[in-house]
Amino acid sequence: MALASRILSRSRQIYASQAVFSRDNGFSVRSYAKDASPPAFKGDEMLKEIFLDVKKKYETVLSVFKREKITIDPDDPAAVTQYANVWRIARKEAGLLSDSERIQNTIDVHTRDIPDARTYLLKLQEIRIKNGLLDEIGAEKLMFEALEKVEKEIKKPLLRNDKKNMALLLAEFDKVNKKLGIKKEDLPKMEEELDLKVAKIELAEMKKDVVEAMETQLKREEFKDEKMPDVRTIDIRSFM
């Protein structure tokens, strides 16, 4: 079933981000991710521990989806909210990171060796796009404009280990946040909104997978007189 494979893929993805996460970065984003690095192991022992842990987390997540009903309707806000809530329960029971924490870990891992601020921002843009997220408020454009202003002022590319001039950039970013109305106290709400965006994307992908599977099934001779059911009426727990 599409959901089961999607859960396994997502569990592996979330765990992988935990396993390789390191906070030793020259310019970390101001975030709320937690350190979830596992203890150090060697060779086969490490692989065995990772496999067993992923298996345990996957089974825990799957058990949640077996008991919680979801509706495959990415266009229904209530269905999207329910799906996001089920994932929230699953993450809590399995000890997984939230979507915002997972993305933050991805940022930390893929930017730790980037020396300059411009390449760092380009990598952030790349990660956002790969995660299917839209920059609806135009924050990226303003961040690049802030960088342009600082680099024009210092007359050289801005390096991340340049603490003095990085402070100038962070001050400009504070102005951007103020302009966009972003406050630190709004972070929990922003995290919730991110969860909903990811949930909507995943439900849309799930709907596509299910429709394609049903269309393939209906092409078989024994099902030629059957009508395709409404995806929203399918209780996927029956297929897990």
N, C-alpha and C positions, 0 to 999 in steps of 0.2 A: 504493500500500500504506500502511496505517495507520502503520507504523513510519517510513517515509521522510518522510511529512508531519510526523510528530511530531519527528523529528530536526531537520528544517529549522526548525520552530517553536522548538524548544528552543535550537538554535544561534543563531538570531536573538535570542532572549530573553537568552541568556548574553552575546552580543556587545554587545547594547544596554546591558546593565548595566555592561559594561566601558567603553563609549564615553562614558557620561554620569557615570561615577563621579567624585566629588570628595571629598576628605578634609577639607575646610575646614568642619567642623561644630563647634558649640559644645559638644555633648555626644555624642560618638561612643561606640558600644557597645565594650566591651573585647573585641576580636576579633582574627582572624588573617587578614583579607582582604588581598589585595595590590593595589597601585596598578597598574591596567592601562589608564590613559587613553592614547588614541592621540595623536599629534602634531596640532597645530592645522592645519586646512586652511580653504579658503574656497569657498563656493558649490558649483558642480558638481563641482569637484575633490574636495571632501570626500565628497560623495555617491558619486562613482565609487570612491574608495578604500574606503569602507565596504562598498559592494556587492561589490567584488572580494574584500575580506577575508572577508566573510560567505560568499561562494561557495566560497572556498578552504577555510575551516574546515568548511563543510557537507560538501564532497567528502571531506575528510579523515575526518570522523566517519563518513560513509556507508561509506567503504572499510573502516573497522574493523568495522562491523556486517555487512559482506559476508563477512568472513573469520571472525568469531567467532559461534559458535552460541549462541542464547538460547532458553529455553523459556518460552512464555507461560503462566505459572502463578503468579499472585500469592500463592497459598496455600502454595506450596512454598518454604521458607526457602532451599534450595539454589538454586532458580531465581532468587529475588530477589537473592541474593548474586552469582550469575553475571552477572545483568543490571547490577547496580551496578558490578561489576568491569569489564565491557565499557565502560560509560560512563566509568569512571575511566581506562581505557586511551585511549579516544577523546579525552577532555579533555586528557590529557597530550600526545598527538600533535598535536592541533589548537591547543594553547595556550589552552584555555578555562579558566574558573574552576570551582571545585568548587561543589556546590549550596549549601554553607554560605557560601561567598564571594559567590555570586550573590545570596543572600538578604540578606547583609550590605550589599552594594552597593545593593540595593533599599531597605533601611532608610535608608542614608545619603542617598540621592537624595530620598526622600519625607519625610524629617524635617529636612532642613537648615534650613528656614525656620520650623520650629515653635518658638515662644518659650517655652512652659511645659512642665514635666515631665509633667503629667497628659495633655495632648494627645499628647505623645510616646509615652507608654505605650499610649494608646488606638490610636495608629497602628501600634505594634508588634503589638498584638493583631489588628488588621485584616489586617496583612501575613501573620501566622501563619495566620489562617483562610483567606485567599485562596490560600495555598500548600498547603492541605489538611493542616496539621500540628496534632496534638493536644497540649494542655498536660497531659500525663499525670501530671506530678509536682506540679501546682498552683503553679508558679512565679509565674504572673501574679497570682493572688490575693494571694500574699505580697508581691509588688512593689507592688501598689496599697495594701496595708495599710501597707507601709513609707512610702509617699508620704503617706498619711493621717496617720501619726504625725509626720512631719517638718512637714507643713503646719499641723498642730494646734499644734506646738511654736513655729513661727515666726509663726503667726496670719495667714498670707497665702498666696496661691498661689505655688508654687515656680517661679521662672523659671530657665531653663537657663543664663543668663549670670550667675546669682547664685552665684559660685564658693564662697563661704563655706557657704551652705546646701546647695548641691549636694554638697559634701563630706559633709554629714550624711547625705544620701540614699544616697550611694555606700557609706558606712559601714554603713548599714542593709542595703543590698544584699549587702554582704559577709557580714552575719549570716544573710541568707536563703540565700546559697550554702552557708554552713557548715551550716545546718539541713538543707538538702537533700543535703548530702554532695558538693557540686560543687567540684572543685579545678581549678586551672589546668592541672595535668598531665593532667587527664582530657579536655581539649579535643580531642585527636586521636581519642579513642574516641567522643566525642560527635559529632564530624564524621562518623565512619564510620557511626554509628547514624542520623544524619540522611540520609546517602546511601542507606541501606537503606530508610528510610521513604519517601523520594521514589521509589526504585526500585519499591517495592511499589505505590504509588499509580499510577505510570505503567504498570506491567504490568496492573493492574486496568483502567485506561482502555483499554489496547491490546486486552485480551481482549474487552472490551465492543464495541469497534469491529470487531474481526474477526468475532465472533459475529453482529453485526448485518449485516455485509457478506455472510456466508455464508447467513444466513436470507433475505436479499433475493435472492441468487442462486438458492436452492433453490425460490423461488416461480415462477421461469421454467419454462415448459412443458418445455424440453429437459432440465431437471434434476429433474423431479418425482419420479423414481424413485431419485434419489441420496440417500444418507444423509449427514448432517452429520458431518464428521470431528471427532475430539477436538482441540481447539485446541492442546493440549500436544504433539501429534504433528506440527504444522505447522512446517516449516523456512522461516522468513520470508526467508531469503537467496535462495530461489528466486524471490521476487517483487520483488527489489530490482535 
